[in-house]
Amino acid sequence: MDLGISGRIALVFGADSGIGWQTAKLLLSEGATVVITDLDQAALDDSAAKLEAHPGRLYAFAADVTDSASLTRLHDQVRESVGVIDILVQSSGVTGAQGMFHEIDEQGWLSTIDIDLMGPVRITREFIGDLRDGGWGRIVYVTSEDALQPYDDELPYCAAKAGVLSFAKGLSRSYAKEGLLVNTVSPAFIHTPMTDAMMTKRAEQTGQGFDEAIESFLDEERPYLELHRRGEPDEVASVIAFLCSDRASFVNGSNYRVDAGSVATI
């Protein structure tokens, strides 16, 4: 399917691996020029090298979503080297502080919210002017099943991701008449470095092997994930790419759940 984004400029945060990397790969295949960004330049360069060669259409610049000055520097690099962006995909984030509510201190809450909620806010503040310029724009925020179905051992993450849903809905009402459409995607238990780390920790805590930890997690913690497996990053990236496209020209303020039924409500 032609997504109608050939020649568009996309900026993808959290793109050194996982969902962000797969999204960049798909947008490149559709003819977009793509800037990938994440915290570490060396990791970004390695990730860029793994993408198929796209001369003049792939750039990699590091930035820190907790640092407004870093985002301003990124903005300057993008405008000078590539141009004004049309598409913003925010896929960066962390699991953050984990444990029962009474076990998590204030700093655990603040550090998680600083990355997972204020990160998207800072990014949007920096690039919103570009996205409003030209009468066509797309923003897609990657949230989580946790935004809709919170779990008691990761409440800071759940609250931050729920905040992103509300933030995105508000933005979608503000700028749609200017041609800027804003949507979210909420994955569940995707095969990424973040869930690898979660399962490694679970295996160590339970004395299980890695694969056994995944199976027990699915059985005990995600009973409604009906396909009974981790999703793959490209399965999420396909939905993100659609929302970035001309094919989604009447989709605004929506949340697409890519969760194999994990969220138990309609």
C-alpha positions in Angstrom: 0.0 0.0 0.0 1.3 3.4 -1.0 1.1 5.5 2.2 1.5 8.8 0.3 4.5 10.0 2.4 7.2 9.9 -0.2 9.3 13.1 0.2 8.0 13.8 3.7 10.5 14.4 6.5 10.0 12.3 9.7 11.7 12.6 13.0 11.6 9.4 15.1 12.5 9.4 18.8 13.6 6.2 20.5 14.9 4.8 17.3 18.1 3.0 18.2 16.1 -0.2 18.6 12.7 -1.8 18.9 9.5 -0.1 17.8 11.2 3.2 16.9 13.8 1.5 14.7 11.2 -0.6 12.9 9.1 2.5 12.4 12.1 4.3 10.8 12.7 1.3 8.6 9.1 1.3 7.3 9.0 5.0 6.8 12.2 4.9 4.8 10.7 2.1 2.6 7.8 4.3 1.9 10.0 7.1 0.5 10.2 9.4 3.5 13.4 11.1 4.7 13.9 10.0 8.3 15.9 11.4 11.2 16.4 8.9 14.0 17.3 10.1 17.4 18.0 8.6 20.8 20.3 9.3 23.8 23.5 7.7 22.6 25.1 8.7 19.3 27.2 5.5 19.0 24.2 3.3 19.4 22.3 5.5 16.9 25.1 5.1 14.4 25.1 1.3 14.8 21.3 1.3 14.3 21.5 3.5 11.2 24.1 1.2 9.7 21.7 -1.7 10.1 19.0 0.0 8.0 19.2 -0.4 4.3 21.2 2.3 2.6 19.1 5.3 1.7 21.6 8.0 0.5 20.4 11.5 1.5 17.3 10.1 3.3 18.6 8.8 6.6 20.2 10.9 9.4 21.1 10.1 13.0 21.4 12.8 15.7 21.5 12.1 19.5 19.3 14.1 21.9 18.1 13.9 25.5 14.3 14.2 26.0 14.9 15.4 29.6 17.0 18.4 28.4 15.2 21.2 26.6 18.6 22.6 25.4 19.5 19.3 23.9 16.2 19.2 22.0 16.9 22.8 20.7 20.3 21.6 19.4 18.6 18.7 17.7 16.1 21.0 16.1 18.9 23.2 14.8 20.7 20.1 13.4 17.5 18.8 11.7 16.6 22.2 10.1 20.2 22.8 8.9 20.8 19.3 7.6 17.4 18.0 6.5 14.7 20.7 6.6 11.3 21.2 8.3 9.7 18.0 9.6 6.3 16.8 8.6 6.0 13.8 10.9 7.0 13.3 14.6 7.0 9.8 16.2 7.7 9.7 19.9 8.7 6.2 20.8 11.3 6.8 23.5 10.6 5.9 27.2 11.5 3.8 30.2 9.7 1.4 32.5 10.9 3.6 35.3 10.4 3.0 39.0 8.8 -0.4 39.8 7.4 -2.0 42.9 4.3 -1.6 45.0 3.1 2.0 45.7 4.5 2.1 49.2 7.9 1.0 47.9 8.4 3.8 45.4 9.8 7.1 46.6 9.1 10.5 45.2 12.2 10.6 43.1 11.1 7.3 41.5 7.9 9.0 40.5 9.6 12.2 39.3 12.3 10.5 37.2 9.7 8.3 35.4 7.3 11.2 34.7 10.2 13.4 33.6 11.0 10.9 30.8 7.7 9.3 29.9 5.4 12.3 30.2 7.5 15.5 30.2 9.7 14.0 27.4 6.8 14.1 24.9 5.8 17.5 26.2 9.3 19.0 25.7 9.6 17.4 22.2 6.3 18.7 21.1 7.0 22.2 22.4 10.2 22.3 20.4 8.8 21.0 17.1 5.2 22.1 17.1 6.0 25.2 15.1 7.4 23.1 12.3 4.5 20.7 12.3 2.0 23.5 12.0 3.9 24.9 9.0 2.6 23.9 5.6 -0.9 22.7 6.3 0.0 19.0 6.7 1.5 17.2 9.7 1.4 14.1 11.8 2.3 13.3 15.4 2.1 9.7 16.8 2.9 9.1 20.5 3.7 5.5 21.6 2.0 5.0 24.9 1.1 1.5 26.4 -1.6 -0.8 27.4 -0.7 0.4 31.0 -2.3 3.7 30.2 -5.7 2.0 29.9 -5.2 -0.9 32.3 -2.8 0.0 35.1 -0.7 -2.6 36.9 0.0 -2.2 40.6 3.8 -2.8 40.4 4.5 0.0 37.8 2.1 2.9 38.7 4.5 5.7 37.8 4.8 4.3 34.2 1.0 3.8 34.0 0.2 7.3 35.2 2.8 8.9 32.8 1.4 7.0 29.8 -2.2 7.8 30.7 -1.0 11.4 30.8 0.3 11.1 27.3 -3.1 9.9 26.1 -4.8 12.9 27.6 -2.1 15.2 26.2 -2.5 13.8 22.7 -6.2 14.1 22.8 -6.0 17.7 23.8 -3.5 18.5 21.0 -5.7 16.8 18.5 -8.4 19.3 19.2 -6.1 22.3 19.0 -4.5 21.9 15.6 -6.5 19.6 13.4 -8.0 22.6 11.4 -4.4 23.5 10.5 -3.8 20.0 9.0 -1.9 18.6 12.0 -3.3 15.2 13.1 -2.4 13.7 16.5 -2.9 10.1 17.5 -1.4 7.5 19.8 -0.6 3.8 19.7 -0.7 1.6 22.8 1.2 -1.6 22.5 1.3 -4.5 25.0 4.4 -6.7 25.8 6.4 -6.2 22.7 9.7 -7.9 22.0 12.0 -5.0 22.7 15.1 -4.3 24.9 12.8 -3.0 27.6 10.8 -6.2 27.9 14.0 -8.2 27.5 15.3 -6.5 30.6 12.0 -7.0 32.4 12.1 -10.8 31.7 15.7 -11.1 32.6 14.9 -9.5 36.0 11.9 -11.8 36.4 14.0 -14.9 35.6 16.6 -13.9 38.2 13.9 -13.3 40.8 12.0 -16.5 40.2 14.9 -18.8 39.4 13.4 -19.6 36.0 15.0 -19.6 32.5 14.3 -16.6 30.3 11.7 -18.4 28.1 10.0 -19.8 31.2 9.9 -16.3 32.7 8.0 -15.1 29.6 5.6 -18.0 29.8 4.8 -17.4 33.4 4.5 -13.7 32.9 1.9 -14.3 30.2 0.0 -16.8 32.3 0.1 -14.8 35.5 0.3 -11.1 34.5 -1.3 -10.8 31.0 -4.2 -13.3 31.0 -6.1 -11.4 28.3 -3.2 -11.3 25.8 -5.0 -13.9 23.7 -2.2 -14.7 21.3 0.0 -15.7 24.2 3.2 -14.3 22.9 5.2 -11.1 22.8 4.3 -8.9 19.9 7.0 -7.9 17.4 8.1 -4.3 16.9 7.2 -4.4 13.2 3.6 -5.3 14.2 3.4 -1.9 16.0 5.4 0.0 13.4 2.9 -0.9 10.7 0.1 0.9 12.7 2.3 3.9 13.4 3.3 4.2 9.8 -0.4 4.1 8.8 -1.2 7.0 11.2 1.7 9.0 9.8 0.3 8.7 6.3 -2.2 10.2 3.9 -4.2 7.0 4.3 -5.1 8.2 7.9 -6.3 11.6 6.7 -9.6 11.3 8.8 -8.0 9.8 11.9 -7.4 12.3 14.7 -7.4 12.1 18.5 -7.5 8.3 18.3 -5.7 5.6 20.3 -4.9 2.4 18.5 -4.3 -0.6 20.8 -1.8 -3.1 19.4 -2.2 -5.6 22.3 -3.6 -8.9 21.2 -6.6 -8.3 23.5 -4.4 -7.6 26.6 -6.6 -4.7 27.7 -9.7 -6.3 29.0 -12.2 -3.5 28.3 -13.8 -2.4 25.1 
